[in-house]
Amino acid sequence: MATGPEIEDDYHNFDALNIPGHHPARADHDTFWFDATRLLRTQTSGVQIRTMKAQQPPIRIIAPGRVYRNDYDQTHTPMFHQMEGLIVDTNISFTNLKGTLHDFLRNFFEEDLQIRFRPSYFPFTEPSAEVDVMGKNGKWLEVLGCGMVHPNVLRNVGIDPEIYSGFAFGMGMERLTMLRYGVTDLRSFFENDLRFLKQFK
């Protein structure tokens, strides 16, 4: 397990992750900025960057933590808990990623549920995918994003993408808990109602 600072710099939160300067995630309406270079982290991916800079492969980490985004509605809150995973080694493939996430989701939901991977786009992974599970109502529900670590990200931390490859995934813990327990409003987790919270011991 690896952790990192919640007050982050733009290099670790954006630049090193191959997120271009014009990307919407950098805008004030999405991100809480302190000044031109410091912000409340929008993801725990900065932990991945620090880990890859500090050690050579093989690397295997889980990075849980609080993250912050300027969003508030039934399925979003300004602060939520994210968990990211990263593996970097020789001969890591998308098949390894799919197998890892299949096993995790089936164990988390404690059932042999239907899972699908949809092509997506994230600047820090290539190829990228979003993962959906089939809900009890017969509709697909998005649960996480994932992909193979982009070669530019590996180069940014001094790892040779001709030798090493890796995969990464990220998920909101409250969102997964909502789906598992049938909670309809993400904000319920932050309203300090002990009658509600005690069911998740």
VMD Tcl script that draws the C-alpha trace (Angstrom):
set ca {
  {0.00 0.00 0.00}
  {1.26 3.49 -0.85}
  {0.04 6.94 0.15}
  {0.83 10.52 -0.81}
  {-0.05 14.15 -0.10}
  {-3.59 15.46 -0.51}
  {-2.23 18.92 -1.37}
  {-0.55 18.15 -4.67}
  {1.42 20.00 -7.34}
  {0.37 20.17 -10.97}
  {3.34 18.05 -12.07}
  {2.29 14.97 -10.07}
  {-1.45 15.47 -10.57}
  {-1.38 16.32 -14.29}
  {1.93 16.77 -16.17}
  {3.62 13.48 -15.29}
  {0.36 11.67 -16.09}
  {0.41 12.88 -19.70}
  {-2.56 15.23 -19.09}
  {-2.18 18.18 -21.48}
  {-2.38 21.80 -20.36}
  {-5.71 22.37 -22.13}
  {-7.43 19.31 -20.58}
  {-10.81 20.14 -18.90}
  {-9.74 18.43 -15.65}
  {-7.36 21.34 -15.02}
  {-10.15 23.95 -15.14}
  {-11.28 25.83 -12.02}
  {-14.78 24.40 -12.36}
  {-13.38 20.85 -11.93}
  {-10.38 21.30 -9.63}
  {-9.77 23.11 -6.32}
  {-6.63 25.21 -6.93}
  {-4.70 27.03 -4.18}
  {-2.54 28.91 -6.67}
  {-1.11 28.38 -10.17}
  {0.70 25.15 -9.24}
  {-0.87 23.72 -6.04}
  {-4.24 22.01 -5.74}
  {-6.26 19.47 -3.80}
  {-5.48 16.24 -5.63}
  {-8.16 15.07 -8.04}
  {-6.92 11.47 -8.04}
  {-4.44 9.32 -6.15}
  {-2.38 8.84 -9.33}
  {0.32 11.16 -7.97}
  {1.14 8.31 -5.58}
  {1.84 6.11 -8.61}
  {4.20 8.73 -10.06}
  {6.13 9.08 -6.78}
  {6.37 5.30 -6.40}
  {7.64 4.75 -9.95}
  {10.23 7.53 -9.51}
  {11.44 6.06 -6.20}
  {11.80 2.41 -7.21}
  {12.46 0.31 -10.25}
  {10.13 -2.48 -11.45}
  {8.68 -4.83 -10.50}
  {6.15 -2.48 -8.86}
  {2.83 -3.53 -7.34}
  {0.86 -1.02 -5.27}
  {-2.60 -0.12 -4.10}
  {-3.06 3.62 -3.43}
  {-6.16 4.51 -1.39}
  {-7.00 8.02 -0.28}
  {-9.23 11.07 -0.27}
  {-9.56 13.01 -3.51}
  {-11.31 16.27 -4.34}
  {-13.36 17.45 -7.31}
  {-15.62 20.44 -7.70}
  {-18.82 18.43 -8.14}
  {-21.91 17.86 -5.99}
  {-25.03 15.88 -6.84}
  {-26.64 12.50 -6.16}
  {-23.66 10.56 -7.52}
  {-20.79 13.04 -6.85}
  {-19.37 14.78 -3.78}
  {-16.51 17.33 -3.52}
  {-14.50 14.81 -1.48}
  {-14.61 11.05 -1.92}
  {-12.36 8.05 -1.42}
  {-10.51 6.57 -4.35}
  {-8.47 3.42 -4.65}
  {-6.00 2.96 -7.46}
  {-3.89 -0.03 -8.35}
  {-0.67 -0.17 -10.37}
  {1.49 -3.01 -11.62}
  {4.64 -2.44 -13.68}
  {6.84 -5.35 -14.75}
  {8.01 -7.17 -17.86}
  {5.34 -8.83 -20.01}
  {2.30 -7.24 -18.32}
  {-0.69 -7.33 -20.69}
  {-4.30 -6.20 -20.92}
  {-5.23 -9.82 -20.23}
  {-3.55 -9.51 -16.82}
  {-5.57 -6.36 -16.15}
  {-8.86 -7.99 -17.14}
  {-8.20 -11.06 -15.01}
  {-7.27 -8.96 -11.96}
  {-10.41 -6.82 -12.21}
  {-12.71 -9.78 -12.92}
  {-11.44 -11.48 -9.76}
  {-11.72 -8.31 -7.67}
  {-15.26 -7.42 -8.77}
  {-16.62 -10.94 -8.39}
  {-15.14 -11.16 -4.89}
  {-16.29 -7.66 -3.89}
  {-19.88 -8.18 -5.03}
  {-19.82 -11.83 -3.86}
  {-21.48 -13.10 -7.01}
  {-20.65 -14.26 -10.52}
  {-21.91 -11.06 -12.11}
  {-21.66 -9.99 -15.75}
  {-18.74 -7.64 -16.42}
  {-17.88 -5.74 -19.58}
  {-14.93 -3.62 -20.66}
  {-15.78 -0.62 -22.89}
  {-13.11 1.25 -24.86}
  {-12.50 4.69 -23.36}
  {-9.91 7.45 -23.27}
  {-7.65 8.52 -20.43}
  {-4.42 10.48 -21.13}
  {-2.39 8.28 -18.76}
  {-3.35 4.86 -20.18}
  {-3.37 3.38 -23.70}
  {-5.46 1.41 -24.41}
  {-8.02 2.59 -21.86}
  {-11.32 1.09 -20.75}
  {-14.24 1.67 -18.45}
  {-15.63 -1.34 -16.63}
  {-19.35 -1.92 -16.16}
  {-21.26 -4.51 -14.15}
  {-24.79 -5.67 -14.83}
  {-27.11 -4.29 -12.17}
  {-30.05 -6.14 -10.66}
  {-32.32 -3.95 -12.81}
  {-30.77 -5.34 -16.00}
  {-28.83 -2.15 -16.77}
  {-25.07 -1.72 -17.09}
  {-23.45 0.37 -14.33}
  {-19.98 1.93 -14.64}
  {-17.73 1.00 -11.71}
  {-14.15 1.95 -12.63}
  {-11.64 3.12 -15.21}
  {-8.47 1.29 -16.21}
  {-5.86 0.70 -18.89}
  {-2.29 -0.02 -19.78}
  {0.12 2.61 -18.45}
  {0.88 5.04 -21.29}
  {4.50 4.84 -22.53}
  {4.86 8.62 -21.96}
  {4.02 8.14 -18.27}
  {6.69 5.45 -17.97}
  {9.22 7.72 -19.71}
  {8.30 10.61 -17.39}
  {9.40 8.54 -14.38}
  {12.53 7.06 -15.98}
  {11.16 3.59 -16.81}
  {11.90 2.22 -20.28}
  {8.59 1.32 -22.02}
  {10.51 -0.91 -24.45}
  {11.34 -3.19 -21.50}
  {8.48 -2.67 -19.05}
  {4.72 -2.38 -19.30}
  {2.04 -2.00 -16.69}
  {-1.59 -1.53 -15.93}
  {-3.49 0.84 -13.67}
  {-7.06 1.13 -12.44}
  {-8.99 3.55 -10.28}
  {-12.35 3.39 -8.55}
  {-14.45 5.43 -6.18}
  {-15.00 3.44 -3.00}
  {-18.33 5.09 -2.15}
  {-19.64 4.36 -5.65}
  {-18.79 0.66 -5.31}
  {-20.41 0.58 -1.87}
  {-23.53 2.26 -3.30}
  {-23.84 -0.46 -5.93}
  {-23.22 -3.32 -3.54}
  {-25.70 -2.15 -0.89}
  {-28.28 -0.39 -3.05}
  {-27.59 3.13 -1.73}
  {-29.19 5.72 -4.02}
  {-27.46 8.93 -2.91}
  {-23.68 9.20 -2.51}
  {-24.09 12.21 -0.21}
  {-25.59 9.92 2.46}
  {-22.08 8.72 3.35}
  {-21.10 12.24 4.46}
  {-24.18 13.39 6.39}
  {-23.12 11.81 9.73}
  {-26.32 9.79 10.16}
  {-25.12 6.99 12.44}
  {-28.20 4.89 11.74}
  {-27.15 4.84 8.09}
  {-23.39 4.51 8.63}
  {-23.51 1.65 11.18}
  {-24.68 -0.81 8.54}
  {-21.23 -0.65 6.88}
  {-19.11 -1.89 9.82}
}
mol new
graphics top color blue
foreach p $ca { graphics top sphere $p radius 0.5 }
foreach p [lrange $ca 0 end-1] q [lrange $ca 1 end] { graphics top cylinder $p $q radius 0.2 }
display resetview
